[in-house]
Amino acid sequence: TQTKIPGMRGKQETFKGCPELGSIIQHFEKKYKDTCLPCALPCQKPRDPPCKHPCPLPCHPGECPQCEVLVRKYCHCPLSTLKVMKCHETNIPKEEMDKIKSCGVECTKKLSCGHTCKLICHAGDCRPVNECTSRVRKFCPCKNLKFSFICSEEHPPTECNESCAIRKKEKEEKRRKQEEKKRKQEEQQRELDVQRREPSKKRRKPRKQIEEPKAKKPNAIVVKFQSVYNTLTSETFWKTVFVYSLPFLFLFIFAFAALIKN
């Protein structure tokens, strides 16, 4: 069987059997410079520069436009900072792309020595252990001496010396004194507990002195009334009244007698 397909300038191209779309495109690319024919199919051209996104236009002559699809790019360190770029912007050399993807902060990857990488966010492996610049702090077995050195440098010996023995004796002496002080305090406390438990002599409590009730202050009117009453009921008062009233009594009798005679 043969298949006829319209070609350039109204001419028909004949193919054996039922050809695939890709083989048709390759045929026209070899035979004609402008290989695109007006049709309803989507564009099948490979992108230049190459990418995995198809051309969004329908079948068209000429070159395809730049790929505007947004793609995600993460930085190199564990922070995984996200950057969004257009697809055609990623078609650059790897060295430049690594610089763009870098987040600009210190890399946090762990080295084999246990310290973090001090380089700025970078692609590839971190610096070797013999270049680690982290500072290490260690103590001697008795924790008296402290040593500080760079991780990549040769480690100094961390053994105890004479000062450690002196320090150890001082600690033992201090601990012994503390234990002795604690023992004495416990003995004193036991003695106090024994003294509290012994029966104490009963002491007589002093008797409370009974205070006489204070007389209430009498009312002034009542006092005045009692004074008048006592005066009127006294014998002396009436004797005095009788003595002083005799002249007036005799005068009254003479006056009354004179009135009767007249």
Solvent accessible surface area in square Angstrom, and as a share of the most:
residue,aa,sasa,rsa
1,T,153,0.89
2,Q,130,0.58
3,T,46,0.27
4,K,132,0.56
5,I,36,0.18
6,P,91,0.57
7,G,9,0.08
8,M,33,0.15
9,R,204,0.74
10,G,73,0.70
11,K,131,0.56
12,Q,119,0.53
13,E,17,0.07
14,T,72,0.42
15,F,29,0.12
16,K,180,0.76
17,G,26,0.25
18,C,127,0.76
19,P,33,0.21
20,E,137,0.61
21,L,74,0.37
22,G,40,0.38
23,S,53,0.34
24,I,26,0.13
25,I,47,0.24
26,Q,111,0.49
27,H,60,0.27
28,F,6,0.02
29,E,90,0.40
30,K,179,0.76
31,K,112,0.47
32,Y,39,0.15
33,K,212,0.90
34,D,71,0.37
35,T,29,0.17
36,C,19,0.11
37,L,36,0.18
38,P,133,0.83
39,C,63,0.38
40,A,105,0.81
41,L,85,0.42
42,P,81,0.51
43,C,12,0.07
44,Q,92,0.41
45,K,58,0.24
46,P,116,0.73
47,R,23,0.08
48,D,134,0.70
49,P,44,0.27
50,P,116,0.73
51,C,41,0.24
52,K,177,0.75
53,H,33,0.15
54,P,109,0.68
55,C,8,0.05
56,P,110,0.69
57,L,76,0.38
58,P,83,0.52
59,C,35,0.21
60,H,24,0.11
61,P,89,0.56
62,G,48,0.46
63,E,165,0.74
64,C,28,0.17
65,P,64,0.40
66,Q,116,0.51
67,C,10,0.06
68,E,96,0.43
69,V,70,0.40
70,L,116,0.58
71,V,27,0.15
72,R,170,0.62
73,K,61,0.26
74,Y,102,0.39
75,C,12,0.07
76,H,35,0.16
77,C,4,0.03
78,P,83,0.52
79,L,102,0.51
80,S,61,0.39
81,T,58,0.34
82,L,78,0.39
83,K,67,0.28
84,V,85,0.49
85,M,21,0.09
86,K,79,0.33
87,C,13,0.08
88,H,47,0.21
89,E,76,0.34
90,T,34,0.20
91,N,89,0.46
92,I,57,0.29
93,P,77,0.48
94,K,141,0.60
95,E,119,0.53
96,E,88,0.40
97,M,20,0.09
98,D,32,0.16
99,K,157,0.67
100,I,69,0.35
101,K,46,0.20
102,S,23,0.15
103,C,32,0.19
104,G,48,0.46
105,V,69,0.40
106,E,81,0.36
107,C,1,0.00
108,T,60,0.35
109,K,58,0.25
110,K,147,0.62
111,L,20,0.10
112,S,104,0.67
113,C,44,0.27
114,G,44,0.42
115,H,52,0.23
116,T,42,0.24
117,C,0,0.00
118,K,90,0.38
119,L,62,0.31
120,I,100,0.51
121,C,5,0.03
122,H,34,0.15
123,A,38,0.29
124,G,55,0.53
125,D,137,0.71
126,C,31,0.18
127,R,53,0.19
128,P,72,0.45
129,V,60,0.35
130,N,113,0.58
131,E,90,0.40
132,C,2,0.01
133,T,78,0.45
134,S,14,0.09
135,R,124,0.45
136,V,24,0.14
137,R,151,0.55
138,K,91,0.38
139,F,99,0.41
140,C,1,0.01
141,P,98,0.62
142,C,54,0.32
143,K,145,0.61
144,N,50,0.26
145,L,45,0.22
146,K,130,0.55
147,F,43,0.18
148,S,57,0.37
149,F,11,0.05
150,I,38,0.19
151,C,18,0.11
152,S,47,0.30
153,E,97,0.43
154,E,162,0.73
155,H,97,0.43
156,P,52,0.33
157,P,110,0.69
158,T,37,0.22
159,E,124,0.56
160,C,58,0.35
161,N,84,0.43
162,E,144,0.64
163,S,49,0.32
164,C,6,0.04
165,A,52,0.40
166,I,103,0.52
167,R,115,0.42
168,K,126,0.54
169,K,145,0.61
170,E,94,0.42
171,K,104,0.44
172,E,80,0.36
173,E,73,0.33
174,K,128,0.54
175,R,132,0.48
176,R,128,0.47
177,K,121,0.51
178,Q,103,0.46
179,E,94,0.42
180,E,63,0.28
181,K,129,0.55
182,K,126,0.53
183,R,112,0.41
184,K,105,0.45
185,Q,99,0.44
186,E,81,0.36
187,E,64,0.29
188,Q,110,0.49
189,Q,92,0.41
190,R,137,0.50
191,E,106,0.47
192,L,80,0.40
193,D,42,0.22
194,V,82,0.47
195,Q,118,0.53
196,R,179,0.65
197,R,197,0.72
198,E,106,0.48
199,P,134,0.84
200,S,102,0.66
201,K,184,0.78
202,K,199,0.84
203,R,217,0.79
204,R,235,0.86
205,K,180,0.76
206,P,123,0.77
207,R,230,0.84
208,K,188,0.80
209,Q,169,0.75
210,I,171,0.87
211,E,151,0.68
212,E,151,0.68
213,P,128,0.81
214,K,193,0.82
215,A,102,0.79
216,K,187,0.79
217,K,193,0.82
218,P,87,0.55
219,N,93,0.48
220,A,78,0.61
221,I,135,0.69
222,V,69,0.40
223,V,69,0.40
224,K,140,0.59
225,F,143,0.59
226,Q,98,0.44
227,S,61,0.39
228,V,74,0.42
229,Y,126,0.48
230,N,91,0.47
231,T,65,0.38
232,L,86,0.43
233,T,83,0.49
234,S,41,0.27
235,E,123,0.55
236,T,99,0.58
237,F,63,0.26
238,W,142,0.50
239,K,118,0.50
240,T,64,0.37
241,V,61,0.35
242,F,121,0.51
243,V,92,0.53
244,Y,157,0.60
245,S,47,0.30
246,L,55,0.27
247,P,84,0.53
248,F,147,0.61
249,L,88,0.44
250,F,113,0.47
251,L,120,0.60
252,F,136,0.57
253,I,88,0.45
254,F,142,0.59
255,A,51,0.40
256,F,116,0.48
257,A,43,0.33
258,A,50,0.39
259,L,130,0.65
260,I,117,0.59
261,K,178,0.76
262,N,161,0.83
